Amino acid sequence: MKNKLKIFRAIKNLTQEQLATHLGVSRQTIIAIESSRYLPSITLGFKIAHFFKVKIEDIFIYQPKENK
């Protein structure tokens, strides 16, 4: 799943540490989400969307895998 978290964070001029503090997670969690190495829980996903005042699908882009 792709995401635009880094873009939304840049728009607000926030560091990874500042965003992590606002969300109550570690900076490593933000790094992992931004690099698509970690998918946040649905609760954290909604918390991120609420923080930026957007819909969850504005930040997280679902891309289903094609069946071969």
OpenMM code with the backbone's topology and positions (N, CA, C; nanometers):
from openmm import Vec3, app, unit

residues = "MET LYS ASN LYS LEU LYS ILE PHE ARG ALA ILE LYS ASN LEU THR GLN GLU GLN LEU ALA THR HIS LEU GLY VAL SER ARG GLN THR ILE ILE ALA ILE GLU SER SER ARG TYR LEU PRO SER ILE THR LEU GLY PHE LYS ILE ALA HIS PHE PHE LYS VAL LYS ILE GLU ASP ILE PHE ILE TYR GLN PRO LYS GLU ASN LYS".split()
positions = [
    Vec3(0.0852, -0.1174, 0.0000),
    Vec3(0.0000, 0.0000, 0.0000),
    Vec3(0.0897, 0.1237, 0.0000),
    Vec3(0.0650, 0.2117, -0.0941),
    Vec3(0.1397, 0.3367, -0.0995),
    Vec3(0.0751, 0.4386, -0.0066),
    Vec3(0.1519, 0.5423, 0.0255),
    Vec3(0.0955, 0.6481, 0.1078),
    Vec3(0.1605, 0.7818, 0.0743),
    Vec3(0.0926, 0.8867, 0.1133),
    Vec3(0.1401, 1.0231, 0.0904),
    Vec3(0.1734, 1.0921, 0.2222),
    Vec3(0.2070, 1.0149, 0.3227),
    Vec3(0.2324, 1.0723, 0.4543),
    Vec3(0.3444, 1.1759, 0.4504),
    Vec3(0.4519, 1.1460, 0.3798),
    Vec3(0.5646, 1.2393, 0.3731),
    Vec3(0.5211, 1.3721, 0.3112),
    Vec3(0.4358, 1.3663, 0.2105),
    Vec3(0.3861, 1.4882, 0.1450),
    Vec3(0.3017, 1.5696, 0.2421),
    Vec3(0.2086, 1.5032, 0.3108),
    Vec3(0.1233, 1.5748, 0.4065),
    Vec3(0.2058, 1.6323, 0.5208),
    Vec3(0.3071, 1.5594, 0.5634),
    Vec3(0.3947, 1.6080, 0.6703),
    Vec3(0.4713, 1.7320, 0.6241),
    Vec3(0.5188, 1.7293, 0.4992),
    Vec3(0.5934, 1.8434, 0.4447),
    Vec3(0.5050, 1.9668, 0.4311),
    Vec3(0.3805, 1.9455, 0.3916),
    Vec3(0.2866, 2.0582, 0.3783),
    Vec3(0.2700, 2.1298, 0.5117),
    Vec3(0.2653, 2.0527, 0.6201),
    Vec3(0.2504, 2.1107, 0.7549),
    Vec3(0.3841, 2.1537, 0.8138),
    Vec3(0.4927, 2.1304, 0.7371),
    Vec3(0.6272, 2.1653, 0.7829),
    Vec3(0.6618, 2.0986, 0.9168),
    Vec3(0.6322, 1.9700, 0.9246),
    Vec3(0.6588, 1.8926, 1.0459),
    Vec3(0.7743, 1.7963, 1.0234),
    Vec3(0.8561, 1.7787, 1.1255),
    Vec3(0.9585, 1.6743, 1.1197),
    Vec3(0.8916, 1.5407, 1.1523),
    Vec3(0.9631, 1.4337, 1.1248),
    Vec3(0.9108, 1.3021, 1.1608),
    Vec3(0.8910, 1.2932, 1.3122),
    Vec3(0.9830, 1.3502, 1.3864),
    Vec3(0.9739, 1.3490, 1.5325),
    Vec3(0.8513, 1.4254, 1.5814),
    Vec3(0.8247, 1.5406, 1.5243),
    Vec3(0.7086, 1.6203, 1.5655),
    Vec3(0.5781, 1.5463, 1.5365),
    Vec3(0.5686, 1.4867, 1.4177),
    Vec3(0.4479, 1.4117, 1.3845),
    Vec3(0.4316, 1.2926, 1.4779),
    Vec3(0.5405, 1.2230, 1.5034),
    Vec3(0.5357, 1.1077, 1.5935),
    Vec3(0.4850, 1.1488, 1.7315),
    Vec3(0.5326, 1.2602, 1.7821),
    Vec3(0.4890, 1.3103, 1.9125),
    Vec3(0.3400, 1.3410, 1.9119),
    Vec3(0.2915, 1.4067, 1.8074),
    Vec3(0.1486, 1.4387, 1.7964),
    Vec3(0.0627, 1.3125, 1.7939),
    Vec3(0.1145, 1.2067, 1.7304),
    Vec3(0.0363, 1.0835, 1.7157),
    Vec3(0.0589, 0.9833, 1.8289),
    Vec3(0.1588, 1.0084, 1.9112),
    Vec3(0.1873, 0.9167, 2.0218),
    Vec3(0.2563, 0.7894, 1.9771),
    Vec3(0.3399, 0.8011, 1.8717),
    Vec3(0.4166, 0.6858, 1.8234),
    Vec3(0.5638, 0.7262, 1.8167),
    Vec3(0.6483, 0.6321, 1.7810),
    Vec3(0.7912, 0.6621, 1.7708),
    Vec3(0.8246, 0.7197, 1.6332),
    Vec3(0.9367, 0.7875, 1.6263),
    Vec3(0.9848, 0.8391, 1.4978),
    Vec3(1.0102, 0.7226, 1.4018),
    Vec3(1.0568, 0.6100, 1.4554),
    Vec3(1.0830, 0.4924, 1.3722),
    Vec3(0.9541, 0.4428, 1.3056),
    Vec3(0.8419, 0.4562, 1.3747),
    Vec3(0.7131, 0.4176, 1.3160),
    Vec3(0.6804, 0.5064, 1.1970),
    Vec3(0.7019, 0.6355, 1.2099),
    Vec3(0.6758, 0.7288, 1.0997),
    Vec3(0.7678, 0.6973, 0.9823),
    Vec3(0.8947, 0.6718, 1.0095),
    Vec3(0.9898, 0.6363, 0.9041),
    Vec3(0.9432, 0.5110, 0.8308),
    Vec3(0.9020, 0.4104, 0.9058),
    Vec3(0.8587, 0.2834, 0.8460),
    Vec3(0.7316, 0.3002, 0.7635),
    Vec3(0.6382, 0.3815, 0.8100),
    Vec3(0.5153, 0.4061, 0.7335),
    Vec3(0.5485, 0.4806, 0.6050),
    Vec3(0.6274, 0.5857, 0.6146),
    Vec3(0.6625, 0.6647, 0.4964),
    Vec3(0.7355, 0.5833, 0.3904),
    Vec3(0.8149, 0.4875, 0.4330),
    Vec3(0.8905, 0.4049, 0.3378),
    Vec3(0.8135, 0.2793, 0.2968),
    Vec3(0.6882, 0.2695, 0.3408),
    Vec3(0.5996, 0.1553, 0.3093),
    Vec3(0.6536, 0.0217, 0.3596),
    Vec3(0.7348, 0.0257, 0.4650),
    Vec3(0.7820, -0.0977, 0.5277),
    Vec3(0.6869, -0.1443, 0.6377),
    Vec3(0.5945, -0.0560, 0.6772),
    Vec3(0.5010, -0.0868, 0.7860),
    Vec3(0.3646, -0.0312, 0.7503),
    Vec3(0.2634, -0.1144, 0.7629),
    Vec3(0.1255, -0.0699, 0.7449),
    Vec3(0.0671, -0.0400, 0.8824),
    Vec3(0.0219, 0.0817, 0.9041),
    Vec3(-0.0325, 0.1147, 1.0351),
    Vec3(-0.1648, 0.0421, 1.0592),
    Vec3(-0.1991, 0.0282, 1.1853),
    Vec3(-0.3305, -0.0273, 1.2195),
    Vec3(-0.4372, 0.0669, 1.1659),
    Vec3(-0.5562, 0.0169, 1.1536),
    Vec3(-0.6665, 0.1017, 1.1058),
    Vec3(-0.6874, 0.2197, 1.2006),
    Vec3(-0.6691, 0.1959, 1.3279),
    Vec3(-0.6840, 0.3034, 1.4272),
    Vec3(-0.5799, 0.4125, 1.4041),
    Vec3(-0.4553, 0.3736, 1.3851),
    Vec3(-0.3496, 0.4722, 1.3610),
    Vec3(-0.3712, 0.5407, 1.2264),
    Vec3(-0.4162, 0.4677, 1.1263),
    Vec3(-0.4451, 0.5273, 0.9967),
    Vec3(-0.5488, 0.6379, 1.0070),
    Vec3(-0.6562, 0.6102, 1.0813),
    Vec3(-0.7593, 0.7123, 1.1005),
    Vec3(-0.7084, 0.8279, 1.1853),
    Vec3(-0.6228, 0.7986, 1.2820),
    Vec3(-0.5653, 0.9031, 1.3663),
    Vec3(-0.4793, 0.9978, 1.2820),
    Vec3(-0.4028, 0.9402, 1.1885),
    Vec3(-0.3207, 1.0215, 1.0983),
    Vec3(-0.4105, 1.1085, 1.0102),
    Vec3(-0.5127, 1.0475, 0.9509),
    Vec3(-0.6048, 1.1219, 0.8646),
    Vec3(-0.6741, 1.2338, 0.9423),
    Vec3(-0.7174, 1.2041, 1.0627),
    Vec3(-0.7844, 1.3048, 1.1468),
    Vec3(-0.6888, 1.4197, 1.1784),
    Vec3(-0.5635, 1.3869, 1.2069),
    Vec3(-0.4642, 1.4900, 1.2374),
    Vec3(-0.4499, 1.5879, 1.1203),
    Vec3(-0.4479, 1.5339, 0.9983),
    Vec3(-0.4326, 1.6189, 0.8796),
    Vec3(-0.5660, 1.6713, 0.8255),
    Vec3(-0.6756, 1.6316, 0.8893),
    Vec3(-0.8098, 1.6770, 0.8504),
    Vec3(-0.8444, 1.6385, 0.7061),
    Vec3(-0.8116, 1.5130, 0.6717),
    Vec3(-0.8430, 1.4582, 0.5392),
    Vec3(-0.9015, 1.3185, 0.5569),
    Vec3(-0.9523, 1.2623, 0.4469),
    Vec3(-1.0020, 1.1255, 0.4509),
    Vec3(-0.8830, 1.0301, 0.4490),
    Vec3(-0.9007, 0.9153, 0.5087),
    Vec3(-0.7923, 0.8178, 0.5161),
    Vec3(-0.7403, 0.7805, 0.3773),
    Vec3(-0.8318, 0.7735, 0.2784),
    Vec3(-0.7898, 0.7364, 0.1439),
    Vec3(-0.7149, 0.8488, 0.0720),
    Vec3(-0.7124, 0.9683, 0.1296),
    Vec3(-0.6297, 1.0757, 0.0737),
    Vec3(-0.4817, 1.0534, 0.1066),
    Vec3(-0.4558, 0.9797, 0.2130),
    Vec3(-0.3178, 0.9529, 0.2553),
    Vec3(-0.2726, 0.8133, 0.2131),
    Vec3(-0.3591, 0.7154, 0.2322),
    Vec3(-0.3228, 0.5760, 0.2037),
    Vec3(-0.3925, 0.5289, 0.0766),
    Vec3(-0.3146, 0.4793, -0.0176),
    Vec3(-0.3662, 0.4385, -0.1477),
    Vec3(-0.3590, 0.2867, -0.1593),
    Vec3(-0.4765, 0.2252, -0.1640),
    Vec3(-0.4840, 0.0793, -0.1758),
    Vec3(-0.4615, 0.0386, -0.3200),
    Vec3(-0.3718, -0.0558, -0.3403),
    Vec3(-0.3444, -0.1088, -0.4735),
    Vec3(-0.3514, -0.2612, -0.4663),
    Vec3(-0.4635, -0.3188, -0.5078),
    Vec3(-0.4752, -0.4647, -0.4998),
    Vec3(-0.3757, -0.5331, -0.5920),
    Vec3(-0.3280, -0.6477, -0.5471),
    Vec3(-0.2373, -0.7268, -0.6300),
    Vec3(-0.3180, -0.8006, -0.7352),
    Vec3(-0.2627, -0.8097, -0.8531),
    Vec3(-0.3311, -0.8813, -0.9597),
    Vec3(-0.3099, -1.0306, -0.9419),
    Vec3(-0.4175, -1.1080, -0.9623),
    Vec3(-0.4069, -1.2536, -0.9579),
    Vec3(-0.3512, -1.3025, -1.0904),
    Vec3(-0.2540, -1.3902, -1.0813),
    Vec3(-0.1932, -1.4429, -1.2045),
    Vec3(-0.2357, -1.5841, -1.2305),
] * unit.nanometer
topology = app.Topology()
chain = topology.addChain("A")
for resn in residues:
    res = topology.addResidue(resn, chain)
    for name in ("N", "CA", "C"):
        topology.addAtom(name, app.Element.getBySymbol(name[0]), res)
